[in-house]
Structures are given as structure tokens and as C-alpha cells.
Amino acid sequence: MKDEVDEVAEVVRRIPAGNVSTYGEVGKVVGVGARYVGWVMKKAESVPWWRVVRADGTSHAPERSIPRWEAEGITHKDGRVNMRRHGLDARDLEGLIG
């Protein structure tokens, strides 16, 4: 069985380009808290960390995230992702895991 770090990383890797989810929604899928997801994002390698945002659509590192959002066509304004257009909730994420 995978450990929780691997599970968080796997969920984040499955977020399609052009979409984002929140720390909390990723945490719901894995059964961990939002802060744990944030901790994993700091440690995990080769995960699209810019696709995981705060509940208000902002990034912990906007100066690094915004260019990646723009490259993927993720619309944003004043450092906030348009969550209605690009946000995935826990049900969406579970559907991606299969």
C-alpha cells in the first residue's frame, strides 16, 4: 500500500494541465489535511505544484506560479485563479484516479 506522501503526489500528478485544485480538496481524496498536502508539495519532486492552490485561488508562490498558469491557459486575475473555470473538487479528482 502506498504511503500518504505518495498518494498526495499521485493525486496532484493527475490534475490535468489547465486545471487546479486546492490543498483541501486534494487532502479530502487522500484522507489528510490541507496542511499535510502543502508539506508534501514542498518535499515531493516532479509534481505540478502550481496546480494546487489555496481555497481562494491564490498560490503560495505567485511569482513562480503565474507563468506556469499562463503557459497552461489557466485564467487568473490579481494572482487568483478563476476557480469556477479551472477548479477541480474532490469528486472530480476521484474520477481522475479511477
N, CA, C and O atoms as CSV, one atom per row, in Angstrom:
chain,resi,resn,atom,element,x,y,z
A,1,MET,N,N,0.841,-1.192,0.000
A,1,MET,CA,C,0.000,0.000,0.000
A,1,MET,C,C,0.885,1.255,0.000
A,1,MET,O,O,1.897,1.315,0.698
A,2,LYS,N,N,0.496,2.223,-0.771
A,2,LYS,CA,C,1.271,3.461,-0.844
A,2,LYS,C,C,1.125,4.251,0.447
A,2,LYS,O,O,0.093,4.191,1.116
A,3,ASP,N,N,2.162,4.984,0.781
A,3,ASP,CA,C,2.027,5.855,1.941
A,3,ASP,C,C,1.341,7.156,1.511
A,3,ASP,O,O,1.156,7.409,0.321
A,4,GLU,N,N,0.974,7.960,2.481
A,4,GLU,CA,C,0.195,9.172,2.197
A,4,GLU,C,C,0.951,10.185,1.332
A,4,GLU,O,O,0.340,10.886,0.526
A,5,VAL,N,N,2.258,10.263,1.493
A,5,VAL,CA,C,3.041,11.175,0.659
A,5,VAL,C,C,2.898,10.781,-0.806
A,5,VAL,O,O,2.653,11.631,-1.661
A,6,ASP,N,N,3.051,9.504,-1.091
A,6,ASP,CA,C,2.911,9.022,-2.463
A,6,ASP,C,C,1.496,9.230,-2.988
A,6,ASP,O,O,1.306,9.568,-4.156
A,7,GLU,N,N,0.510,9.028,-2.128
A,7,GLU,CA,C,-0.878,9.212,-2.553
A,7,GLU,C,C,-1.161,10.660,-2.910
A,7,GLU,O,O,-1.808,10.932,-3.921
A,8,VAL,N,N,-0.686,11.595,-2.093
A,8,VAL,CA,C,-0.874,13.017,-2.398
A,8,VAL,C,C,-0.197,13.339,-3.722
A,8,VAL,O,O,-0.795,13.980,-4.585
A,9,ALA,N,N,1.037,12.902,-3.888
A,9,ALA,CA,C,1.773,13.182,-5.120
A,9,ALA,C,C,1.051,12.602,-6.330
A,9,ALA,O,O,1.003,13.241,-7.381
A,10,GLU,N,N,0.500,11.427,-6.203
A,10,GLU,CA,C,-0.210,10.792,-7.316
A,10,GLU,C,C,-1.466,11.576,-7.691
A,10,GLU,O,O,-1.741,11.769,-8.875
A,11,VAL,N,N,-2.220,12.023,-6.708
A,11,VAL,CA,C,-3.414,12.821,-6.994
A,11,VAL,C,C,-3.013,14.102,-7.723
A,11,VAL,O,O,-3.639,14.469,-8.717
A,12,VAL,N,N,-1.992,14.773,-7.245
A,12,VAL,CA,C,-1.555,16.034,-7.864
A,12,VAL,C,C,-1.058,15.789,-9.284
A,12,VAL,O,O,-1.332,16.591,-10.177
A,13,ARG,N,N,-0.341,14.707,-9.506
A,13,ARG,CA,C,0.139,14.403,-10.864
A,13,ARG,C,C,-1.014,14.186,-11.843
A,13,ARG,O,O,-0.849,14.391,-13.045
A,14,ARG,N,N,-2.150,13.783,-11.355
A,14,ARG,CA,C,-3.292,13.505,-12.237
A,14,ARG,C,C,-4.144,14.739,-12.538
A,14,ARG,O,O,-5.053,14.672,-13.366
A,15,ILE,N,N,-3.864,15.854,-11.884
A,15,ILE,CA,C,-4.596,17.078,-12.208
A,15,ILE,C,C,-4.171,17.481,-13.614
A,15,ILE,O,O,-2.993,17.746,-13.850
A,16,PRO,N,N,-5.114,17.530,-14.550
A,16,PRO,CA,C,-4.741,17.829,-15.940
A,16,PRO,C,C,-4.227,19.254,-16.108
A,16,PRO,O,O,-4.612,20.162,-15.372
A,17,ALA,N,N,-3.361,19.427,-17.078
A,17,ALA,CA,C,-2.897,20.769,-17.435
A,17,ALA,C,C,-4.118,21.632,-17.717
A,17,ALA,O,O,-5.090,21.180,-18.322
A,18,GLY,N,N,-4.052,22.881,-17.269
A,18,GLY,CA,C,-5.176,23.794,-17.460
A,18,GLY,C,C,-6.188,23.751,-16.336
A,18,GLY,O,O,-7.198,24.454,-16.382
A,19,ASN,N,N,-5.931,22.935,-15.329
A,19,ASN,CA,C,-6.810,22.817,-14.162
A,19,ASN,C,C,-6.013,22.977,-12.890
A,19,ASN,O,O,-4.791,22.826,-12.879
A,20,VAL,N,N,-6.722,23.286,-11.814
A,20,VAL,CA,C,-6.129,23.372,-10.486
A,20,VAL,C,C,-7.073,22.720,-9.493
A,20,VAL,O,O,-8.239,22.468,-9.794
A,21,SER,N,N,-6.561,22.457,-8.327
A,21,SER,CA,C,-7.379,22.051,-7.195
A,21,SER,C,C,-6.788,22.712,-5.959
A,21,SER,O,O,-5.726,23.332,-6.019
A,22,THR,N,N,-7.475,22.575,-4.861
A,22,THR,CA,C,-6.996,23.191,-3.630
A,22,THR,C,C,-6.322,22.151,-2.734
A,22,THR,O,O,-6.508,20.944,-2.889
A,23,TYR,N,N,-5.541,22.665,-1.803
A,23,TYR,CA,C,-4.905,21.783,-0.826
A,23,TYR,C,C,-5.960,20.944,-0.111
A,23,TYR,O,O,-5.770,19.749,0.113
A,24,GLY,N,N,-7.065,21.578,0.240
A,24,GLY,CA,C,-8.124,20.875,0.965
A,24,GLY,C,C,-8.799,19.796,0.153
A,24,GLY,O,O,-9.097,18.725,0.681
A,25,GLU,N,N,-9.049,20.052,-1.122
A,25,GLU,CA,C,-9.714,19.053,-1.970
A,25,GLU,C,C,-8.797,17.864,-2.225
A,25,GLU,O,O,-9.254,16.721,-2.230
A,26,VAL,N,N,-7.518,18.120,-2.434
A,26,VAL,CA,C,-6.571,17.014,-2.583
A,26,VAL,C,C,-6.532,16.216,-1.285
A,26,VAL,O,O,-6.518,14.985,-1.306
A,27,GLY,N,N,-6.515,16.919,-0.162
A,27,GLY,CA,C,-6.495,16.246,1.133
A,27,GLY,C,C,-7.711,15.369,1.364
A,27,GLY,O,O,-7.591,14.285,1.936
A,28,LYS,N,N,-8.887,15.822,0.926
A,28,LYS,CA,C,-10.101,15.008,1.080
A,28,LYS,C,C,-9.969,13.670,0.369
A,28,LYS,O,O,-10.399,12.641,0.889
A,29,VAL,N,N,-9.381,13.682,-0.808
A,29,VAL,CA,C,-9.235,12.450,-1.585
A,29,VAL,C,C,-8.327,11.459,-0.874
A,29,VAL,O,O,-8.591,10.257,-0.866
A,30,VAL,N,N,-7.261,11.967,-0.280
A,30,VAL,CA,C,-6.272,11.103,0.356
A,30,VAL,C,C,-6.625,10.786,1.810
A,30,VAL,O,O,-6.203,9.762,2.349
A,31,GLY,N,N,-7.398,11.668,2.437
A,31,GLY,CA,C,-7.736,11.474,3.841
A,31,GLY,C,C,-6.758,12.151,4.777
A,31,GLY,O,O,-6.512,11.679,5.887
A,32,VAL,N,N,-6.199,13.273,4.316
A,32,VAL,CA,C,-5.267,14.048,5.123
A,32,VAL,C,C,-5.714,15.505,5.109
A,32,VAL,O,O,-6.612,15.873,4.352
A,33,GLY,N,N,-5.100,16.326,5.933
A,33,GLY,CA,C,-5.442,17.735,5.990
A,33,GLY,C,C,-4.736,18.554,4.925
A,33,GLY,O,O,-3.762,18.113,4.314
A,34,ALA,N,N,-5.251,19.751,4.720
A,34,ALA,CA,C,-4.689,20.663,3.728
A,34,ALA,C,C,-3.224,20.993,4.034
A,34,ALA,O,O,-2.408,21.085,3.117
A,35,ARG,N,N,-2.896,21.166,5.282
A,35,ARG,CA,C,-1.507,21.497,5.636
A,35,ARG,C,C,-0.556,20.351,5.303
A,35,ARG,O,O,0.592,20.576,4.920
A,36,TYR,N,N,-1.037,19.142,5.450
A,36,TYR,CA,C,-0.216,17.983,5.080
A,36,TYR,C,C,0.063,18.010,3.575
A,36,TYR,O,O,1.186,17.751,3.142
A,37,VAL,N,N,-0.966,18.324,2.785
A,37,VAL,CA,C,-0.782,18.417,1.335
A,37,VAL,C,C,0.271,19.482,1.020
A,37,VAL,O,O,1.136,19.264,0.172
A,38,GLY,N,N,0.203,20.620,1.692
A,38,GLY,CA,C,1.198,21.666,1.498
A,38,GLY,C,C,2.600,21.190,1.831
A,38,GLY,O,O,3.557,21.500,1.122
A,39,TRP,N,N,2.713,20.446,2.900
A,39,TRP,CA,C,4.009,19.897,3.305
A,39,TRP,C,C,4.549,18.961,2.221
A,39,TRP,O,O,5.734,18.999,1.891
A,40,VAL,N,N,3.672,18.126,1.676
A,40,VAL,CA,C,4.090,17.212,0.613
A,40,VAL,C,C,4.538,17.997,-0.614
A,40,VAL,O,O,5.520,17.631,-1.259
A,41,MET,N,N,3.830,19.069,-0.939
A,41,MET,CA,C,4.189,19.866,-2.118
A,41,MET,C,C,5.601,20.436,-1.983
A,41,MET,O,O,6.298,20.607,-2.983
A,42,LYS,N,N,6.018,20.727,-0.768
A,42,LYS,CA,C,7.374,21.235,-0.548
A,42,LYS,C,C,8.414,20.136,-0.735
A,42,LYS,O,O,9.536,20.414,-1.159
A,43,LYS,N,N,8.058,18.897,-0.426
A,43,LYS,CA,C,9.014,17.795,-0.431
A,43,LYS,C,C,9.014,16.977,-1.716
A,43,LYS,O,O,10.064,16.500,-2.148
A,44,ALA,N,N,7.857,16.815,-2.322
A,44,ALA,CA,C,7.736,15.914,-3.472
A,44,ALA,C,C,8.423,16.499,-4.703
A,44,ALA,O,O,8.367,17.703,-4.957
A,45,GLU,N,N,9.055,15.637,-5.440
A,45,GLU,CA,C,9.703,16.051,-6.685
A,45,GLU,C,C,8.818,15.657,-7.855
A,45,GLU,O,O,8.017,14.727,-7.765
A,46,SER,N,N,8.970,16.359,-8.918
A,46,SER,CA,C,8.275,16.078,-10.180
A,46,SER,C,C,6.749,16.042,-10.049
A,46,SER,O,O,6.084,15.201,-10.655
A,47,VAL,N,N,6.213,16.955,-9.259
A,47,VAL,CA,C,4.758,17.116,-9.216
A,47,VAL,C,C,4.425,18.527,-9.707
A,47,VAL,O,O,5.193,19.461,-9.475
A,48,PRO,N,N,3.297,18.684,-10.377
A,48,PRO,CA,C,2.902,20.018,-10.852
A,48,PRO,C,C,2.322,20.853,-9.714
A,48,PRO,O,O,1.112,21.076,-9.652
A,49,TRP,N,N,3.172,21.302,-8.836
A,49,TRP,CA,C,2.792,22.013,-7.601
A,49,TRP,C,C,1.959,23.259,-7.882
A,49,TRP,O,O,1.140,23.646,-7.049
A,50,TRP,N,N,2.148,23.891,-9.032
A,50,TRP,CA,C,1.415,25.119,-9.371
A,50,TRP,C,C,-0.062,24.862,-9.623
A,50,TRP,O,O,-0.852,25.802,-9.703
A,51,ARG,N,N,-0.437,23.601,-9.748
A,51,ARG,CA,C,-1.846,23.241,-9.941
A,51,ARG,C,C,-2.575,23.048,-8.621
A,51,ARG,O,O,-3.756,22.702,-8.618
A,52,VAL,N,N,-1.897,23.264,-7.503
A,52,VAL,CA,C,-2.526,23.183,-6.188
A,52,VAL,C,C,-2.469,24.578,-5.576
A,52,VAL,O,O,-1.393,25.146,-5.389
A,53,VAL,N,N,-3.642,25.116,-5.270
A,53,VAL,CA,C,-3.749,26.488,-4.784
A,53,VAL,C,C,-4.522,26.525,-3.470
A,53,VAL,O,O,-5.109,25.531,-3.042
A,54,ARG,N,N,-4.506,27.679,-2.853
A,54,ARG,CA,C,-5.315,27.895,-1.647
A,54,ARG,C,C,-6.789,27.944,-2.037
A,54,ARG,O,O,-7.127,28.065,-3.215
A,55,ALA,N,N,-7.646,27.850,-1.054
A,55,ALA,CA,C,-9.092,27.844,-1.303
A,55,ALA,C,C,-9.570,29.102,-2.020
A,55,ALA,O,O,-10.582,29.069,-2.721
A,56,ASP,N,N,-8.855,30.205,-1.853
A,56,ASP,CA,C,-9.262,31.447,-2.522
A,56,ASP,C,C,-8.661,31.584,-3.924
A,56,ASP,O,O,-8.827,32.619,-4.569
A,57,GLY,N,N,-7.971,30.557,-4.394
A,57,GLY,CA,C,-7.411,30.565,-5.734
A,57,GLY,C,C,-6.029,31.163,-5.851
A,57,GLY,O,O,-5.501,31.286,-6.957
A,58,THR,N,N,-5.428,31.541,-4.727
A,58,THR,CA,C,-4.091,32.121,-4.772
A,58,THR,C,C,-3.030,31.043,-4.571
A,58,THR,O,O,-3.297,29.956,-4.057
A,59,SER,N,N,-1.838,31.383,-4.992
A,59,SER,CA,C,-0.696,30.482,-4.867
A,59,SER,C,C,0.192,30.914,-3.719
A,59,SER,O,O,0.225,32.088,-3.350
A,60,HIS,N,N,0.911,29.955,-3.157
A,60,HIS,CA,C,1.906,30.288,-2.133
A,60,HIS,C,C,3.111,30.979,-2.764
A,60,HIS,O,O,3.878,31.646,-2.069
A,61,ALA,N,N,3.284,30.825,-4.081
A,61,ALA,CA,C,4.419,31.427,-4.785
A,61,ALA,C,C,3.946,31.996,-6.120
A,61,ALA,O,O,4.263,31.448,-7.176
A,62,PRO,N,N,3.186,33.096,-6.079
A,62,PRO,CA,C,2.609,33.616,-7.320
A,62,PRO,C,C,3.642,33.978,-8.391
A,62,PRO,O,O,3.379,33.808,-9.581
A,63,GLU,N,N,4.785,34.464,-7.990
A,63,GLU,CA,C,5.793,34.845,-8.981
A,63,GLU,C,C,6.297,33.646,-9.782
A,63,GLU,O,O,6.767,33.802,-10.909
A,64,ARG,N,N,6.199,32.466,-9.208
A,64,ARG,CA,C,6.590,31.240,-9.912
A,64,ARG,C,C,5.394,30.557,-10.562
A,64,ARG,O,O,5.541,29.905,-11.595
A,65,SER,N,N,4.219,30.698,-9.970
A,65,SER,CA,C,3.026,30.018,-10.480
A,65,SER,C,C,2.433,30.691,-11.706
A,65,SER,O,O,2.050,30.019,-12.665
A,66,ILE,N,N,2.356,32.010,-11.677
A,66,ILE,CA,C,1.664,32.727,-12.747
A,66,ILE,C,C,2.212,32.388,-14.143
A,66,ILE,O,O,1.414,32.147,-15.048
A,67,PRO,N,N,3.520,32.360,-14.354
A,67,PRO,CA,C,3.990,31.975,-15.697
A,67,PRO,C,C,3.551,30.566,-16.106
A,67,PRO,O,O,3.266,30.315,-17.277
A,68,ARG,N,N,3.500,29.664,-15.151
A,68,ARG,CA,C,3.066,28.289,-15.458
A,68,ARG,C,C,1.566,28.263,-15.756
A,68,ARG,O,O,1.128,27.567,-16.672
A,69,TRP,N,N,0.776,29.022,-14.982
A,69,TRP,CA,C,-0.658,29.111,-15.272
A,69,TRP,C,C,-0.876,29.637,-16.679
A,69,TRP,O,O,-1.685,29.103,-17.438
A,70,GLU,N,N,-0.147,30.687,-17.018
A,70,GLU,CA,C,-0.315,31.287,-18.344
A,70,GLU,C,C,0.072,30.312,-19.447
A,70,GLU,O,O,-0.584,30.265,-20.487
A,71,ALA,N,N,1.112,29.545,-19.237
A,71,ALA,CA,C,1.529,28.550,-20.224
A,71,ALA,C,C,0.464,27.475,-20.430
A,71,ALA,O,O,0.348,26.912,-21.518
A,72,GLU,N,N,-0.319,27.189,-19.377
A,72,GLU,CA,C,-1.360,26.172,-19.460
A,72,GLU,C,C,-2.737,26.751,-19.767
A,72,GLU,O,O,-3.714,26.009,-19.867
A,73,GLY,N,N,-2.820,28.074,-19.918
A,73,GLY,CA,C,-4.107,28.694,-20.212
A,73,GLY,C,C,-5.024,28.818,-19.018
A,73,GLY,O,O,-6.238,28.935,-19.182
A,74,ILE,N,N,-4.469,28.795,-17.821
A,74,ILE,CA,C,-5.257,28.953,-16.597
A,74,ILE,C,C,-5.479,30.442,-16.379
A,74,ILE,O,O,-4.534,31.192,-16.136
A,75,THR,N,N,-6.734,30.863,-16.469
A,75,THR,CA,C,-7.019,32.286,-16.318
A,75,THR,C,C,-6.960,32.691,-14.854
A,75,THR,O,O,-7.324,31.935,-13.953
A,76,HIS,N,N,-6.483,33.923,-14.653
A,76,HIS,CA,C,-6.312,34.442,-13.299
A,76,HIS,C,C,-6.395,35.952,-13.350
A,76,HIS,O,O,-6.207,36.574,-14.396
A,77,LYS,N,N,-6.677,36.517,-12.210
A,77,LYS,CA,C,-6.718,37.976,-12.086
A,77,LYS,C,C,-6.238,38.335,-10.696
A,77,LYS,O,O,-6.668,37.741,-9.707
A,78,ASP,N,N,-5.350,39.302,-10.624
A,78,ASP,CA,C,-4.792,39.745,-9.343
A,78,ASP,C,C,-4.238,38.578,-8.530
A,78,ASP,O,O,-4.377,38.545,-7.307
A,79,GLY,N,N,-3.608,37.619,-9.216
A,79,GLY,CA,C,-2.979,36.491,-8.539
A,79,GLY,C,C,-3.921,35.404,-8.077
A,79,GLY,O,O,-3.533,34.543,-7.287
A,80,ARG,N,N,-5.165,35.428,-8.560
A,80,ARG,CA,C,-6.145,34.399,-8.186
A,80,ARG,C,C,-6.625,33.661,-9.430
A,80,ARG,O,O,-7.002,34.274,-10.429
A,81,VAL,N,N,-6.605,32.360,-9.350
A,81,VAL,CA,C,-7.103,31.532,-10.435
A,81,VAL,C,C,-8.626,31.636,-10.492
A,81,VAL,O,O,-9.289,31.740,-9.460
A,82,ASN,N,N,-9.162,31.607,-11.689
A,82,ASN,CA,C,-10.609,31.541,-11.885
A,82,ASN,C,C,-11.037,30.109,-11.534
A,82,ASN,O,O,-11.005,29.214,-12.379
A,83,MET,N,N,-11.437,29.913,-10.277
A,83,MET,CA,C,-11.761,28.574,-9.778
A,83,MET,C,C,-13.014,27.985,-10.431
A,83,MET,O,O,-13.110,26.769,-10.594
A,84,ARG,N,N,-13.961,28.826,-10.803
A,84,ARG,CA,C,-15.157,28.308,-11.470
A,84,ARG,C,C,-14.809,27.644,-12.793
A,84,ARG,O,O,-15.414,26.648,-13.190
A,85,ARG,N,N,-13.843,28.207,-13.449
A,85,ARG,CA,C,-13.461,27.692,-14.765
A,85,ARG,C,C,-12.444,26.551,-14.681
A,85,ARG,O,O,-12.522,25.595,-15.453
A,86,HIS,N,N,-11.506,26.643,-13.764
A,86,HIS,CA,C,-10.378,25.708,-13.747
A,86,HIS,C,C,-10.311,24.791,-12.529
A,86,HIS,O,O,-9.516,23.851,-12.517
A,87,GLY,N,N,-11.129,25.040,-11.503
A,87,GLY,CA,C,-11.016,24.294,-10.255
A,87,GLY,C,C,-11.650,22.918,-10.296
A,87,GLY,O,O,-12.734,22.739,-10.851
A,88,LEU,N,N,-10.980,21.960,-9.716
A,88,LEU,CA,C,-11.485,20.603,-9.572
A,88,LEU,C,C,-11.714,20.326,-8.094
A,88,LEU,O,O,-10.863,20.641,-7.262
A,89,ASP,N,N,-12.860,19.737,-7.763
A,89,ASP,CA,C,-13.116,19.387,-6.369
A,89,ASP,C,C,-12.762,17.918,-6.141
A,89,ASP,O,O,-12.284,17.238,-7.049
A,90,ALA,N,N,-12.999,17.441,-4.930
A,90,ALA,CA,C,-12.613,16.075,-4.573
A,90,ALA,C,C,-13.289,15.037,-5.468
A,90,ALA,O,O,-12.667,14.042,-5.838
A,91,ARG,N,N,-14.555,15.262,-5.817
A,91,ARG,CA,C,-15.241,14.300,-6.706
A,91,ARG,C,C,-14.582,14.250,-8.067
A,91,ARG,O,O,-14.403,13.176,-8.641
A,92,ASP,N,N,-14.218,15.420,-8.584
A,92,ASP,CA,C,-13.511,15.453,-9.877
A,92,ASP,C,C,-12.187,14.690,-9.793
A,92,ASP,O,O,-11.847,13.907,-10.680
A,93,LEU,N,N,-11.461,14.933,-8.724
A,93,LEU,CA,C,-10.159,14.281,-8.550
A,93,LEU,C,C,-10.308,12.777,-8.418
A,93,LEU,O,O,-9.519,12.026,-8.991
A,94,GLU,N,N,-11.306,12.325,-7.674
A,94,GLU,CA,C,-11.529,10.896,-7.517
A,94,GLU,C,C,-11.830,10.251,-8.863
A,94,GLU,O,O,-11.410,9.123,-9.121
A,95,GLY,N,N,-12.555,10.962,-9.721
A,95,GLY,CA,C,-12.849,10.459,-11.052
A,95,GLY,C,C,-11.600,10.297,-11.912
A,95,GLY,O,O,-11.550,9.430,-12.784
A,96,LEU,N,N,-10.601,11.124,-11.668
A,96,LEU,CA,C,-9.352,11.032,-12.419
A,96,LEU,C,C,-8.488,9.859,-11.973
A,96,LEU,O,O,-7.676,9.336,-12.736
A,97,ILE,N,N,-8.682,9.460,-10.721
A,97,ILE,CA,C,-7.867,8.383,-10.168
A,97,ILE,C,C,-8.358,7.030,-10.639
A,97,ILE,O,O,-7.574,6.111,-10.873
A,98,GLY,N,N,-9.692,6.925,-10.776
A,98,GLY,CA,C,-10.293,5.708,-11.303
A,98,GLY,C,C,-10.249,4.630,-10.331
A,98,GLY,O,O,-10.716,3.526,-10.612
